[in-house]
Amino acid sequence: RADGRRPFDVIIYGASGFTGTLSMEHLDAVLASRGGDAGGCRWAIAGRSAARLKPLAARCKTGPAVVQASGPEEISKLAACCRVLLAAAGPYQRCGEEVIKACVEQGTHYVDVTGEVAWVREMVAKYHDAARKKGVMVVHCAGQICTIDDLSLYLLAQKLGPLKQFREYFASPGDMTGGTVDTNIDTFKNMTQERLQVMRDPFSLGGKRRGGVRPEDADCSEALQDTLFPSLWLYPAYSTTTGSRILRRSCQLFEEAPGDRLLYGEALTVTIREGCVSQQVAKKQIAMTALPPDAETAKVIASAMLSNVAGGRGPKPGQGPPPETRLMYYSDVYAVAEGENGSWAHVHYTGPEAYEATAMSCVTAALTLAEEGERLQPASRGGVLTPAFAMHGSSFVERLQAVSFGNGGGRRMTFEVRAGKPSEDEVKEVAKAKMKSVASTQADIMGGKLKAYT
């Protein structure tokens, strides 16, 4: 181009998958609300099959271009023609690295929604230094699985200063997509003892405190009463493994960027859990979510999961909860922190169904990168990053809260920062409401009123 600009500001790669399609819908709605020229934002959808993408593009109000890209050479060209590439195609362990490699080489910012800890660690080792030198921001885990946790800790550190502890109580009823199931199968099928150890290491993505690894840094392996709200019994939230490690990486990244003037605390502990009022329920949930004891057991689990999908007992890639089912799902989260000065504060987050929140988060991150580059300072703050660190200094949080999914009438994402701790009754009621919601929705699915996936 004569003006030196790349043809596109944002490209969604993997737009024909479930999460990719939701991301396309949300980006189209946000841009359509800006007026006839989409606020000057030029965008495209991309993937391996133009034939699958063209009908999707035809549904959009803002006329995205369609780009076919299926191999390393085409993906490199794809990265070269945009400023930000939003990668929605997974499992990332299987097909994600070639996209990151292309983005770093072409000087293109990158956003994804992975939750694959071992793969993220590999990407940090391979690409962090190169991305930092080139001023490229590689933003992992910019979906629901980490963005809520990461922003909650970030907001509390801003309010209180350095922290002693961060405790999050997560409630998010919902179902998995076929893409998530496929990622779980791929992760377990290709498990090695080394990868399993990475997944068990609470500091596998960095952020180890000066006191070393402490008992409270470990993931949840038994049902324990909560120390702040003893009427609750704790078990792992679905974001416990990935979320806690991303938060610790944010802690390290801010320490390595003193110009940001945001420190999380030299002795910070990070705890992300779900709570319930029954010890037996907590024990059952821990048994269901525990990591396999070894790589061979993981492969057996992968085989069983694959059989379930093949037998019609689980969603296939591209499938997920339809809109009417997603309306029944939500997130309600309390994040509580104690400052080094003894003060307390908390964030009360509420938001839509997880995959809608994922689409909102990654699209907003991509737009922020494309439109607020000067504020984000990628030349001095590049690398393989977390959402909170990458978006620091921008309007990311305000953008997230500005519109609901697809600019429709559904739940918005809200982050309310409040002084003090929430009451035990408030946190307990969220846990109880989640259990009721799960039971009610599952009854409707079993009774044929709703579908778990289509």
Phi, psi and chi 1 to 4 in degrees:
 res  aa     phi    psi   chi1   chi2   chi3   chi4
   1 ARG       -  144.4  -69.8  172.8   58.3   98.7
   2 ALA   -65.1  -30.0      -      -      -      -
   3 ASP   -85.6    0.6   61.8    2.5      -      -
   4 GLY    80.5   -3.9      -      -      -      -
   5 ARG   -80.5  150.2  -67.5 -178.9   69.5 -172.6
   6 ARG   -75.3  155.9  -64.1 -172.4  177.9 -170.1
   7 PRO   -58.5  -33.6  -24.7   33.5      -      -
   8 PHE  -129.3  145.9  -56.0  106.8      -      -
   9 ASP   -81.7  -44.6  -64.4  -58.3      -      -
  10 VAL  -135.3  135.6  176.8      -      -      -
  11 ILE  -124.8  131.6  -67.8  179.7      -      -
  12 ILE   -95.8  113.9  -61.3  175.7      -      -
  13 TYR   -97.9  126.0  178.3   66.9      -      -
  14 GLY    92.3   33.9      -      -      -      -
  15 ALA   -72.3  -14.0      -      -      -      -
  16 SER   -87.5   -8.0   61.7      -      -      -
  17 GLY   -77.4  173.6      -      -      -      -
  18 PHE   -61.3  -54.1 -172.0   86.6      -      -
  19 THR   -67.7  -36.9  -60.4      -      -      -
  20 GLY   -61.8  -40.0      -      -      -      -
  21 THR   -67.6  -42.3  -61.6      -      -      -
  22 LEU   -61.2  -39.5  -67.7 -176.7      -      -
  23 SER   -64.3  -41.2  -60.2      -      -      -
  24 MET   -60.4  -45.0  178.5 -160.7   73.3      -
  25 GLU   -61.8  -41.9  -68.7  176.0    4.6      -
  26 HIS   -70.8  -44.2 -172.5   64.9      -      -
  27 LEU   -61.9  -43.0  178.1   55.4      -      -
  28 ASP   -59.7  -43.6  179.7   53.6      -      -
  29 ALA   -66.1  -41.8      -      -      -      -
  30 VAL   -63.6  -44.5  169.9      -      -      -
  31 LEU   -69.7  -36.7  -64.1 -179.9      -      -
  32 ALA   -63.1  -32.5      -      -      -      -
  33 SER   -69.8  -12.7   69.5      -      -      -
  34 ARG   -85.7  -11.6  -63.4  179.1  174.3 -176.5
  35 GLY   117.8 -174.1      -      -      -      -
  36 GLY   -59.6  -33.9      -      -      -      -
  37 ASP   -98.8   17.0   67.3  -14.2      -      -
  38 ALA    55.6   32.0      -      -      -      -
  39 GLY    66.9   19.0      -      -      -      -
  40 GLY    83.0    2.8      -      -      -      -
  41 CYS   -82.7  125.7 -178.1      -      -      -
  42 ARG  -105.2  129.0  -61.5  150.1  -58.8  140.0
  43 TRP  -142.9  166.5   69.0  -65.4      -      -
  44 ALA  -148.5  160.9      -      -      -      -
  45 ILE  -113.9  146.8   58.5  174.1      -      -
  46 ALA  -142.0  158.9      -      -      -      -
  47 GLY   175.3 -171.4      -      -      -      -
  48 ARG   -76.6  -22.6  -67.2 -172.6  -64.1  -90.1
  49 SER  -128.7  111.5  169.8      -      -      -
  50 ALA   -63.9  -32.6      -      -      -      -
  51 ALA   -62.7  -33.3      -      -      -      -
  52 ARG   -80.1  -27.1  -65.8 -178.7   63.6 -172.2
  53 LEU   -82.1  -34.8  -66.3  167.7      -      -
  54 LYS   -59.7  -43.2  -72.5  178.2  179.8  178.1
  55 PRO   -63.8  -31.5  -21.1   32.8      -      -
  56 LEU   -68.0  -44.5  -64.5  173.1      -      -
  57 ALA   -62.0  -34.3      -      -      -      -
  58 ALA   -65.9  -22.4      -      -      -      -
  59 ARG   -78.1  -15.5  -71.5  162.4   38.3 -175.6
  60 CYS   -83.4  147.8  -65.2      -      -      -
  61 LYS   -80.8  -24.3  -59.1 -179.6 -177.4   70.4
  62 THR  -104.7    9.7   55.6      -      -      -
  63 GLY    59.9   57.9      -      -      -      -
  64 PRO   -66.7  150.2   28.1  -36.6      -      -
  65 ALA   -74.6  163.0      -      -      -      -
  66 VAL  -118.4  128.4  170.7      -      -      -
  67 VAL  -128.1  126.8 -176.4      -      -      -
  68 GLN   -92.8  130.9 -178.3  168.5  -59.2      -
  69 ALA  -150.5  119.9      -      -      -      -
  70 SER  -132.8  -11.7   59.0      -      -      -
  71 GLY  -131.5  173.9      -      -      -      -
  72 PRO   -54.9  -42.3  -26.4   34.4      -      -
  73 GLU   -65.8  -44.4 -175.4  175.5  -14.3      -
  74 GLU   -69.1  -35.8  -69.8 -177.9  -17.3      -
  75 ILE   -67.8  -36.5  -70.7  172.2      -      -
  76 SER   -63.0  -42.4 -179.5      -      -      -
  77 LYS   -65.6  -37.0  -68.5  178.6  179.7  177.7
  78 LEU   -60.5  -47.9 -177.0   73.6      -      -
  79 ALA   -62.7  -34.4      -      -      -      -
  80 ALA   -70.4  -19.7      -      -      -      -
  81 CYS  -102.6   13.2   71.2      -      -      -
  82 CYS  -140.3  163.1   64.9      -      -      -
  83 ARG   -89.1  -33.4  -62.3  169.9   62.5 -155.6
  84 VAL  -136.4  131.2 -177.5      -      -      -
  85 LEU  -112.9  119.4 -163.6  154.2      -      -
  86 LEU   -96.1  111.5 -164.7  171.7      -      -
  87 ALA   -95.1  110.2      -      -      -      -
  88 ALA  -109.5    5.2      -      -      -      -
  89 ALA   -94.7  124.8      -      -      -      -
  90 GLY  -134.1 -175.9      -      -      -      -
  91 PRO   -62.4  139.6  -20.5   31.8      -      -
  92 TYR   -67.2  -32.4  -67.7   92.3      -      -
  93 GLN   -59.1  -29.1  179.5  177.3  -81.5      -
  94 ARG   -88.3  -38.8 -173.6 -167.7  -56.1  162.7
  95 CYS  -137.6   13.5   59.0      -      -      -
  96 GLY   -90.8  -31.4      -      -      -      -
  97 GLU   -64.5  -38.8 -178.1  175.5   -5.5      -
  98 GLU   -63.2  -28.0   63.6 -177.7    5.2      -
  99 VAL   -73.1  -45.0 -177.3      -      -      -
 100 ILE   -62.6  -44.3  -71.0 -179.0      -      -
 101 LYS   -57.0  -45.4 -178.0  175.5 -175.8  -69.7
 102 ALA   -64.4  -41.7      -      -      -      -
 103 CYS   -64.6  -43.9  -75.2      -      -      -
 104 VAL   -63.6  -44.1  173.3      -      -      -
 105 GLU   -64.8  -35.9  -70.6  175.4  -10.7      -
 106 GLN   -93.5    0.2  -62.1  -65.9  -13.9      -
 107 GLY    70.1   38.4      -      -      -      -
 108 THR  -112.5  131.1  -58.1      -      -      -
 109 HIS   -69.2  152.8  -59.6  -49.9      -      -
 110 TYR  -136.8  139.7  166.4   97.7      -      -
 111 VAL  -134.7  137.7  177.1      -      -      -
 112 ASP  -139.9  179.4   70.7   28.1      -      -
 113 VAL  -125.7   27.8  -64.2      -      -      -
 114 THR   -64.9  159.0 -174.1      -      -      -
 115 GLY  -129.6   14.8      -      -      -      -
 116 GLU   -88.1   95.4  -61.6  154.6   69.8      -
 117 VAL   -60.4  -47.1  171.1      -      -      -
 118 ALA   -62.7  -38.2      -      -      -      -
 119 TRP   -68.2  -42.0  179.1   74.7      -      -
 120 VAL   -59.4  -41.6  171.8      -      -      -
 121 ARG   -59.4  -41.8  178.8 -173.6  171.1   99.2
 122 GLU   -62.6  -40.2  -68.0  172.6   10.0      -
 123 MET   -68.1  -36.7  -63.5  -55.5   98.2      -
 124 VAL   -60.5  -47.4  170.1      -      -      -
 125 ALA   -63.7  -37.8      -      -      -      -
 126 LYS   -85.9  -34.1  -70.4 -176.2  178.3 -178.0
 127 TYR  -124.2   -8.8  -62.6  102.7      -      -
 128 HIS   -60.3  -49.8  178.5   66.9      -      -
 129 ASP   -65.2  -42.0  -71.4  -17.0      -      -
 130 ALA   -65.4  -42.6      -      -      -      -
 131 ALA   -65.1  -39.0      -      -      -      -
 132 ARG   -63.9  -43.5 -178.3  172.3   53.8 -171.2
 133 LYS   -64.6  -32.5  -71.3  175.9 -177.0  176.1
 134 LYS   -92.0   -1.8  -65.8 -162.6   71.7  169.3
 135 GLY    69.9   32.3      -      -      -      -
 136 VAL  -101.6  132.7  172.1      -      -      -
 137 MET   -98.2  115.1  -72.5 -173.1  155.7      -
 138 VAL  -103.7  107.1  174.8      -      -      -
 139 VAL  -107.2  104.6 -173.4      -      -      -
 140 HIS   -85.6  159.0  -75.1  -53.1      -      -
 141 CYS    60.1   39.8  -53.5      -      -      -
 142 ALA   -91.6   31.2      -      -      -      -
 143 GLY  -109.9 -166.6      -      -      -      -
 144 GLN   -59.6  -32.8  157.0  122.5  -16.5      -
 145 ILE   -59.0  -23.9 -164.7  167.2      -      -
 146 CYS  -135.0  -26.2  -68.3      -      -      -
 147 THR   -59.7  -43.3  -60.6      -      -      -
 148 ILE   -62.5  -47.7  -62.7  165.3      -      -
 149 ASP   -61.6  -47.8  -41.1  -43.9      -      -
 150 ASP   -63.8  -43.9 -152.9   20.5      -      -
 151 LEU   -70.0  -35.5  -71.1 -177.6      -      -
 152 SER   -62.6  -46.3  -65.8      -      -      -
 153 LEU   -63.7  -42.6  175.8   57.2      -      -
 154 TYR   -57.9  -47.2  170.5   79.7      -      -
 155 LEU   -65.8  -36.4  -68.3  169.2      -      -
 156 LEU   -72.4  -35.0  -71.1  166.4      -      -
 157 ALA   -67.0  -35.7      -      -      -      -
 158 GLN   -64.6  -38.0  -76.5 -171.7  -44.3      -
 159 LYS   -76.8  -43.9 -177.7  172.4 -179.9   61.9
 160 LEU  -101.7  -15.7  -64.3  174.7      -      -
 161 GLY    83.9 -162.6      -      -      -      -
 162 PRO   -52.8  141.3  -24.9   34.5      -      -
 163 LEU  -112.9  153.0  -54.6  173.1      -      -
 164 LYS   -87.8  -45.2  -70.6 -178.5 -177.8  178.1
 165 GLN  -149.9  150.9   60.7  173.9  -49.5      -
 166 PHE  -131.3  124.5  170.8   86.0      -      -
 167 ARG  -129.1  126.4  -58.3 -177.9   69.4   81.6
 168 GLU  -120.3  136.3 -173.0  175.9   72.2      -
 169 TYR  -117.3  106.5  -54.6   85.1      -      -
 170 PHE  -104.6  130.6 -148.3  101.4      -      -
 171 ALA  -131.5  119.6      -      -      -      -
 172 SER  -152.1   81.6 -175.7      -      -      -
 173 PRO   -63.9  143.2   20.1  -29.5      -      -
 174 GLY   172.0  178.3      -      -      -      -
 175 ASP  -122.0  160.5  -83.5  -52.2      -      -
 176 MET   -87.6  152.6  -71.8 -168.5  -68.8      -
 177 THR   -88.0  168.7   65.7      -      -      -
 178 GLY   -64.2  -31.2      -      -      -      -
 179 GLY   -65.4  -40.4      -      -      -      -
 180 THR   -65.7  -43.1  -60.4      -      -      -
 181 VAL   -60.8  -43.8  172.4      -      -      -
 182 ASP   -62.4  -38.3 -167.7   38.3      -      -
 183 THR   -65.0  -42.9  -65.8      -      -      -
 184 ASN   -62.0  -42.4  -69.6  -19.1      -      -
 185 ILE   -61.7  -46.9  -68.4  171.3      -      -
 186 ASP   -63.0  -40.7 -166.5   76.2      -      -
 187 THR   -62.5  -47.5  -62.8      -      -      -
 188 PHE   -72.9  -36.2  -78.4   17.4      -      -
 189 LYS   -63.3  -35.9  179.6 -178.9  177.6 -178.3
 190 ASN  -103.7   20.0  -65.1  -71.5      -      -
 191 MET   -67.1  139.3 -173.9   67.3   72.6      -
 192 THR  -125.0  165.2   63.6      -      -      -
 193 GLN   -62.8  -33.9  -73.6  -57.5  126.1      -
 194 GLU   -66.0  -45.5 -178.9 -179.0   13.3      -
 195 ARG   -65.5  -36.8  -75.7  177.6  175.1  165.7
 196 LEU   -63.8  -38.7 -169.6   57.1      -      -
 197 GLN   -66.5  -37.8 -175.4   55.1   41.5      -
 198 VAL   -61.3  -42.9  168.0      -      -      -
 199 MET   -67.1  -27.6  -66.2  176.0   71.1      -
 200 ARG   -84.3  -21.3  -72.3  173.5  175.5  158.4
 201 ASP   -77.1  115.7  178.9    2.1      -      -
 202 PRO   -64.9  -18.4   21.3  -31.7      -      -
 203 PHE  -115.5   32.3  -64.3   99.1      -      -
 204 SER   -66.1  -20.8   57.5      -      -      -
 205 LEU  -107.6   12.1  -59.9 -177.1      -      -
 206 GLY   104.0 -175.9      -      -      -      -
 207 GLY    89.3   14.5      -      -      -      -
 208 LYS   -61.4  135.6 -172.2  177.5  -67.6 -174.5
 209 ARG   -82.6  165.4  -58.4  -65.8   79.8 -158.4
 210 ARG   -61.9  -27.4  -70.2 -174.6  178.0 -180.0
 211 GLY   -80.8    2.5      -      -      -      -
 212 GLY    80.2 -164.3      -      -      -      -
 213 VAL   -83.0  123.5 -179.3      -      -      -
 214 ARG  -108.2  159.7  -57.7  149.8  -64.9 -177.8
 215 PRO   -54.8  -36.2  -27.0   34.4      -      -
 216 GLU   -73.5   -9.2   53.7  -93.4   40.8      -
 217 ASP   -81.1  -17.2  -66.4  -40.6      -      -
 218 ALA   -69.4  153.0      -      -      -      -
 219 ASP   -69.1  163.5  -67.8  -29.3      -      -
 220 CYS   -73.2  119.0 -172.6      -      -      -
 221 SER  -121.9   -3.7   59.6      -      -      -
 222 GLU  -150.2  155.1   58.9  178.9  -40.3      -
 223 ALA   -75.4  117.6      -      -      -      -
 224 LEU  -126.4  148.5  -62.9  173.5      -      -
 225 GLN   -70.8  142.0  -80.0 -177.1  -69.6      -
 226 ASP   -69.7  144.1 -175.0   50.1      -      -
 227 THR   -76.5  -28.2   55.3      -      -      -
 228 LEU   -89.8  -38.6  -67.9 -175.3      -      -
 229 PHE  -128.8   83.6  -51.6  114.1      -      -
 230 PRO   -66.5   -8.5   18.6  -30.4      -      -
 231 SER   -77.3   -7.6   61.1      -      -      -
 232 LEU  -101.8  139.6  -69.4 -179.8      -      -
 233 TRP  -105.6  135.1  -68.3   88.0      -      -
 234 LEU  -102.7  146.1  -56.9 -179.2      -      -
 235 TYR  -146.0  167.1   60.0   92.3      -      -
 236 PRO   -65.0  135.7  -21.4   33.3      -      -
 237 ALA   -77.4  162.3      -      -      -      -
 238 TYR   -65.5  -19.8   86.8  105.9      -      -
 239 SER   -98.1    6.4   61.0      -      -      -
 240 THR   -57.2  -52.6  -71.9      -      -      -
 241 THR   -65.7  -56.7  -61.4      -      -      -
 242 THR   -70.2  -45.8  -51.2      -      -      -
 243 GLY   -59.8  -46.3      -      -      -      -
 244 SER   -64.5  -35.3   60.2      -      -      -
 245 ARG   -74.0  -36.0  -74.8  143.0 -178.7   80.7
 246 ILE   -65.4  -41.1  -75.5  -68.6      -      -
 247 LEU   -62.1  -41.2  -91.5   57.8      -      -
 248 ARG   -67.3  -34.1  -67.1  174.1 -175.7  126.4
 249 ARG   -66.9  -40.2  178.8  159.2 -176.6   76.7
 250 SER   -57.0  -43.1  -71.1      -      -      -
 251 CYS   -56.0  -47.3  179.4      -      -      -
 252 GLN   -66.4  -43.7  176.3  175.3  -43.7      -
 253 LEU   -60.8  -42.2  -71.5  168.0      -      -
 254 PHE   -67.1  -34.5  -82.1  114.4      -      -
 255 GLU   -66.4  -30.3  -72.5  174.9  -19.4      -
 256 GLU   -84.6   -1.6  -67.1  172.4  -10.5      -
 257 ALA  -126.4   71.7      -      -      -      -
 258 PRO   -59.1  -22.8   19.2  -31.3      -      -
 259 GLY   -64.9  -20.3      -      -      -      -
 260 ASP   -75.7  -20.4  -70.2  -19.6      -      -
 261 ARG    54.8   45.4  -61.8  178.8 -179.0  177.3
 262 LEU  -138.6  111.6 -177.7   63.6      -      -
 263 LEU  -116.0  135.7  -63.2  176.8      -      -
 264 TYR   -88.0  -18.8  -79.3   14.5      -      -
 265 GLY   123.3  132.3      -      -      -      -
 266 GLU   -67.9  -24.2  -67.4 -176.0   -3.3      -
 267 ALA  -120.1   20.9      -      -      -      -
 268 LEU   -56.0  133.5  171.9   68.3      -      -
 269 THR  -111.1  143.0   59.6      -      -      -
 270 VAL  -119.8  123.2  173.0      -      -      -
 271 THR  -131.1  119.7  -56.7      -      -      -
 272 ILE  -121.8  119.1  -59.4  173.9      -      -
 273 ARG  -143.9  165.4  -58.3  -73.7 -172.3  -93.8
 274 GLU  -104.7  155.5  -73.2 -151.7   36.9      -
 275 GLY  -125.5  153.6      -      -      -      -
 276 CYS  -148.6  168.0   61.5      -      -      -
 277 VAL   -93.1    0.9  -63.9      -      -      -
 278 SER  -118.1  124.4  165.6      -      -      -
 279 GLN   -63.6  -37.2 -177.5 -178.1   16.5      -
 280 GLN   -66.1  -40.2  -70.6  -55.2  116.3      -
 281 VAL   -63.9  -42.4  169.4      -      -      -
 282 ALA   -61.3  -42.5      -      -      -      -
 283 LYS   -61.7  -41.8  -73.6 -178.5  176.6  179.6
 284 LYS   -63.5  -42.7 -177.8  178.9  178.3 -179.3
 285 GLN   -65.5  -38.1  -68.9  -66.3  -32.8      -
 286 ILE   -64.0  -42.2  -71.7  170.7      -      -
 287 ALA   -62.9  -36.2      -      -      -      -
 288 MET   -75.4  -27.0  -69.2  172.8   58.3      -
 289 THR  -107.9    1.3   57.5      -      -      -
 290 ALA   -65.4  144.2      -      -      -      -
 291 LEU   -65.4  148.8  -76.1  173.1      -      -
 292 PRO   -63.7  151.4   21.5  -32.0      -      -
 293 PRO   -70.2  -24.0   24.8  -34.1      -      -
 294 ASP  -155.9  172.0   51.6   56.1      -      -
 295 ALA   -65.3  -37.5      -      -      -      -
 296 GLU   -65.6  -39.9  -70.4  -53.1  -48.9      -
 297 THR   -63.7  -36.9  -57.4      -      -      -
 298 ALA   -60.6  -40.6      -      -      -      -
 299 LYS   -66.9  -35.5  -63.7  178.0 -167.7  -58.6
 300 VAL   -64.7  -42.8  171.9      -      -      -
 301 ILE   -62.7  -41.4  -65.4  171.6      -      -
 302 ALA   -60.6  -41.3      -      -      -      -
 303 SER   -62.9  -41.3  179.4      -      -      -
 304 ALA   -66.5  -40.3      -      -      -      -
 305 MET   -64.2  -41.5  -65.5  168.9   67.9      -
 306 LEU   -63.3  -38.8 -167.7   59.4      -      -
 307 SER   -64.5  -38.6  -64.9      -      -      -
 308 ASN   -61.4  -45.0  -76.7  -22.1      -      -
 309 VAL   -65.7  -44.7  173.5      -      -      -
 310 ALA   -62.9  -30.1      -      -      -      -
 311 GLY   -88.1    7.5      -      -      -      -
 312 GLY    79.9   16.3      -      -      -      -
 313 ARG  -102.7   19.5  -62.8 -178.1  -62.8  -82.7
 314 GLY  -168.9  160.1      -      -      -      -
 315 PRO   -72.4  146.5   27.9  -34.9      -      -
 316 LYS   -93.5  162.5  -62.8  176.8 -179.5  178.2
 317 PRO   -51.7  134.3  -30.2   37.5      -      -
 318 GLY    97.3  -17.2      -      -      -      -
 319 GLN   -96.7  155.8  -65.2 -178.2  -39.6      -
 320 GLY  -176.4  178.9      -      -      -      -
 321 PRO   -62.8  130.9   19.0  -29.6      -      -
 322 PRO   -72.5  169.7   27.1  -33.7      -      -
 323 PRO   -55.1  -41.5  -27.2   34.4      -      -
 324 GLU   -67.9  -29.5   57.9  -87.1   15.8      -
 325 THR   -77.7  -39.5  -56.4      -      -      -
 326 ARG   -61.3  -29.0  -63.5 -159.0  -56.8  -90.8
 327 LEU   -61.8  -24.8  -78.9  173.5      -      -
 328 MET   -82.8  -12.8  -52.7  -57.3  -64.5      -
 329 TYR  -102.5  156.8  -63.0  143.4      -      -
 330 TYR  -166.0  177.0   63.1   90.5      -      -
 331 SER  -129.8  142.1  -69.6      -      -      -
 332 ASP  -141.5  113.0 -163.6  -20.4      -      -
 333 VAL  -132.4  134.4 -177.6      -      -      -
 334 TYR  -111.7  124.9  -81.7  100.0      -      -
 335 ALA  -115.7  124.3      -      -      -      -
 336 VAL  -122.0  136.1 -172.3      -      -      -
 337 ALA  -136.3  148.0      -      -      -      -
 338 GLU  -114.4  126.7  179.6 -173.2   11.6      -
 339 GLY   -78.5  161.6      -      -      -      -
 340 GLU   -61.4  -21.9  -71.3 -178.3   -8.0      -
 341 ASN   -86.4    3.4   60.2    6.8      -      -
 342 GLY    90.2   -6.6      -      -      -      -
 343 SER   -78.3  153.5  -62.1      -      -      -
 344 TRP  -119.8  151.7  -70.8   84.0      -      -
 345 ALA  -155.1  165.2      -      -      -      -
 346 HIS  -147.4  157.3   68.3  -83.0      -      -
 347 VAL  -111.8  130.0  170.9      -      -      -
 348 HIS  -106.5  109.3 -175.4 -155.3      -      -
 349 TYR  -100.1  135.2  167.3   83.5      -      -
 350 THR  -131.7  146.5   56.6      -      -      -
 351 GLY  -167.7 -179.3      -      -      -      -
 352 PRO   -80.1 -174.1   32.9  -36.7      -      -
 353 GLU   -52.6  150.4 -176.5  -90.7  -15.7      -
 354 ALA   -59.9  -43.1      -      -      -      -
 355 TYR   -74.8  -29.3  -68.6   97.1      -      -
 356 GLU   -68.0  -42.4  -68.0 -174.9   -3.4      -
 357 ALA   -63.1  -35.9      -      -      -      -
 358 THR   -62.1  -47.2  -71.5      -      -      -
 359 ALA   -60.6  -44.2      -      -      -      -
 360 MET   -61.6  -42.3  -64.8  164.3   69.5      -
 361 SER   -69.0  -47.5  -62.6      -      -      -
 362 CYS   -71.6  -37.1   66.4      -      -      -
 363 VAL   -64.6  -43.1  163.0      -      -      -
 364 THR   -64.4  -38.3  -56.2      -      -      -
 365 ALA   -63.2  -43.1      -      -      -      -
 366 ALA   -64.0  -44.3      -      -      -      -
 367 LEU   -64.9  -38.5  -76.8  174.0      -      -
 368 THR   -64.2  -42.2  -54.9      -      -      -
 369 LEU   -62.3  -40.4  -78.8  165.5      -      -
 370 ALA   -72.4  -31.7      -      -      -      -
 371 GLU  -110.8  -11.5  -62.3  172.3  -12.0      -
 372 GLU  -129.7   35.0  -61.3 -172.7   43.4      -
 373 GLY   -56.5  -38.3      -      -      -      -
 374 GLU   -63.3  -37.4 -172.3  173.1  -30.5      -
 375 ARG   -74.6  -32.1  -63.0  176.5   71.5  178.2
 376 LEU   -78.9  -22.2  -62.8  174.9      -      -
 377 GLN    55.1   56.8  -56.3  174.9   42.8      -
 378 PRO   -61.9  -28.3   21.3  -32.9      -      -
 379 ALA   -59.4  -32.2      -      -      -      -
 380 SER  -110.1   -7.7   59.5      -      -      -
 381 ARG  -127.3   22.6  -58.6  178.7   70.7 -106.4
 382 GLY   -75.5  176.5      -      -      -      -
 383 GLY   132.7 -170.0      -      -      -      -
 384 VAL   -89.6  110.0  178.8      -      -      -
 385 LEU  -120.9  175.8  -48.2  174.4      -      -
 386 THR  -106.5  161.6   62.3      -      -      -
 387 PRO   -56.9  -46.5  -28.0   35.9      -      -
 388 ALA   -63.6  -43.9      -      -      -      -
 389 PHE   -67.8  -46.3 -179.1   82.6      -      -
 390 ALA   -61.5  -39.1      -      -      -      -
 391 MET   -88.6    0.3  -61.7  -66.2  114.8      -
 392 HIS   -56.7  132.5  174.8   63.8      -      -
 393 GLY    88.3   -0.7      -      -      -      -
 394 SER  -105.9 -175.9   73.5      -      -      -
 395 SER   -96.4   24.0   64.7      -      -      -
 396 PHE   -54.2  -49.9  180.0   60.6      -      -
 397 VAL   -62.8  -42.8  175.7      -      -      -
 398 GLU   -64.5  -40.2  -68.7   76.6   14.9      -
 399 ARG   -62.5  -42.9  -73.4  174.9 -179.1 -114.3
 400 LEU   -57.7  -38.9  -85.2 -179.7      -      -
 401 GLN   -86.7   -6.2  -62.1 -179.3  103.0      -
 402 ALA   -74.5  -34.2      -      -      -      -
 403 VAL  -138.1  156.6  -63.5      -      -      -
 404 SER   -84.5  176.4   58.1      -      -      -
 405 PHE   -59.5  131.6  171.3   72.9      -      -
 406 GLY    64.6   16.5      -      -      -      -
 407 ASN    54.8   33.9 -155.7   20.4      -      -
 408 GLY   -97.8 -153.9      -      -      -      -
 409 GLY  -103.6   16.4      -      -      -      -
 410 GLY   -81.7 -170.8      -      -      -      -
 411 ARG   -65.0  142.1  -63.1  179.5  179.3   91.0
 412 ARG   -95.0  161.7  -66.8 -166.5 -178.9 -167.6
 413 MET   -84.2  126.9  -60.2  175.6   75.4      -
 414 THR  -131.4  135.0   63.4      -      -      -
 415 PHE  -120.8  103.9  -66.2   85.0      -      -
 416 GLU  -101.0  116.2  -64.4 -177.8   45.6      -
 417 VAL   -94.2  123.5 -176.0      -      -      -
 418 ARG  -130.6  149.4  -56.2  169.7  178.9  171.4
 419 ALA   -74.1  151.4      -      -      -      -
 420 GLY    77.9 -177.0      -      -      -      -
 421 LYS   -94.7  151.4  -68.8 -179.3  -79.7 -171.5
 422 PRO   -69.8  161.7   28.1  -34.2      -      -
 423 SER   -74.4  155.8   70.8      -      -      -
 424 GLU   -61.8  -36.1 -175.2  161.0    1.8      -
 425 ASP   -63.2  -39.2  -76.2  -17.5      -      -
 426 GLU   -61.6  -46.7  -73.6  177.4  -54.0      -
 427 VAL   -68.8  -40.1 -179.3      -      -      -
 428 LYS   -64.6  -40.2 -176.2  167.3   66.4  174.5
 429 GLU   -64.1  -35.5  -76.4  -54.5  -50.0      -
 430 VAL   -62.9  -43.5  167.1      -      -      -
 431 ALA   -64.0  -42.7      -      -      -      -
 432 LYS   -67.1  -40.1  -69.4  167.8   67.9  175.2
 433 ALA   -64.1  -35.5      -      -      -      -
 434 LYS   -63.4  -45.0 -173.2 -120.5  176.6  167.1
 435 MET   -61.4  -40.8  -68.1  -63.2 -178.0      -
 436 LYS   -65.4  -41.0  -69.6  179.2 -178.5  177.8
 437 SER   -63.5  -43.9  174.5      -      -      -
 438 VAL   -60.9  -46.4  168.7      -      -      -
 439 ALA   -62.7  -43.7      -      -      -      -
 440 SER   -65.6  -45.5  174.6      -      -      -
 441 THR   -67.6  -40.7  -55.0      -      -      -
 442 GLN   -64.1  -35.6  -72.5  -57.3  -49.7      -
 443 ALA   -63.6  -40.4      -      -      -      -
 444 ASP   -67.3  -35.4  -75.3  -15.0      -      -
 445 ILE   -68.6  -46.0  -70.0  171.1      -      -
 446 MET   -65.1  -31.6  -64.9  -62.0  -67.7      -
 447 GLY   -84.9   -1.6      -      -      -      -
 448 GLY    86.8    1.8      -      -      -      -
 449 LYS   -74.6  -30.5  -66.7 -178.5 -179.7  179.3
 450 LEU  -130.7  159.7  -65.4  172.2      -      -
 451 LYS  -112.5  137.2  -67.6 -175.8  177.6  180.0
 452 ALA   -68.6  -33.4      -      -      -      -
 453 TYR  -161.1  154.1   53.2   87.4      -      -
 454 THR  -137.0      -   55.5      -      -      -
